[in-house]
Every structure is written in structure tokens, then in C-alpha cells.
Amino acid sequence: MGWFLDKVWRLSRLINFISGVSLTFIMLLTVADIILRSFRRPILGTFEIVAFSGAVVIGFSIPLTTWVKGHVSTDFLIMRFSEKTRNVFNFFTRCLGVGLFFLIGVELIKYGIDLKRAGEVSPTLTMPFYPVAYGLGFCCFIQSLVLVCDIFKIFWRKT
């Protein structure tokens, strides 16, 4: 099972790298737009590009953040229980998370198909919306895999 955990870890790191590149792009684009605005030459569609890139930053960073347990957690209540009770609680919450993110991923893919079929594009640059929906749906599937890995780690005591 170690090979599965390793593959999901590597995939999470890869998409997190994409998130980091997107965040760097947002910063550079914003700085360039501010500088060019002082010369009365703003970059057309900056708001749209930043919005698309922001979705990529958030969606693509969630799986690795979950893997390293970087989210805000309120474990102060369950830490008072025995290890076995904590493992049962974590097992059920991870199962709910797997189902939730899988359903969100399916719905985002369906939404992307609808956006592509309808030809929805951004108003200024006419960039299509569907690739972002597909990307976020893919990240939700990866998030489900990360939560499955958490379940494996609960059973193999690798938390």
C-alpha cells in the first residue's frame, strides 16, 4: 500500500506546485498592471485572469494542505477521547469527506461540460470557463484520494 500513498503524495505535490506557479503569476501580473496603470496602459482583463488563477491557487492547493494537515483544526474536543475512539471518529469523518469531495468533483465536471456546451466565456478576454471547472473537479478527486490515504494511515497507525 506504500506505493499508493507515494503516488498520491507525488500527485498532491505536483498540483500544489501548479498552485504556487499560479500564485506567483497573480503577483507578477498585479504588480505589472499597477506599474502600467501609472503610465495609463493597464493590462486588459487583469481582473478575469486573477479570478481564474485564484481558483487554481485555492483548488490545487487543497490536497497537499490536507496531506500535511495544514488546515485549521478543532481537535481539542476529540483529543480527550481514547486513541481508538479518535480513530473511529477520524475514520467516519474521512469517509464523509471522500464522498463529499467525490460528489463535488463529479458535479464540477458536469458543470464544465455544461459550460463548454453553452460556450460560456469571460466578458473581456472571452476566455472559456470550462477548463477551470475541469481542473477544480480533478482536484476534488485528488482530495478524495488524499482522504482515502488518511484512512489507510489510520489503520496502519501512520498518522
Buried (B, 14 or more C-beta within 10 A) or exposed (E): EEEEBEEBBEBBEBBBEBBBBBBEBBEEBBEEBEEEEEEEEBBEBBBBBBBBBBBBBBBBBBBBBBBEEEEEEEEEEBEEEEEEEBBBBBBEEBBEBBEBBBEBBEEBBEBBBEBBEEEBBBEEBEBBBBBBBBBBBBBBBBBBBBBBBBBBBBEEEEE
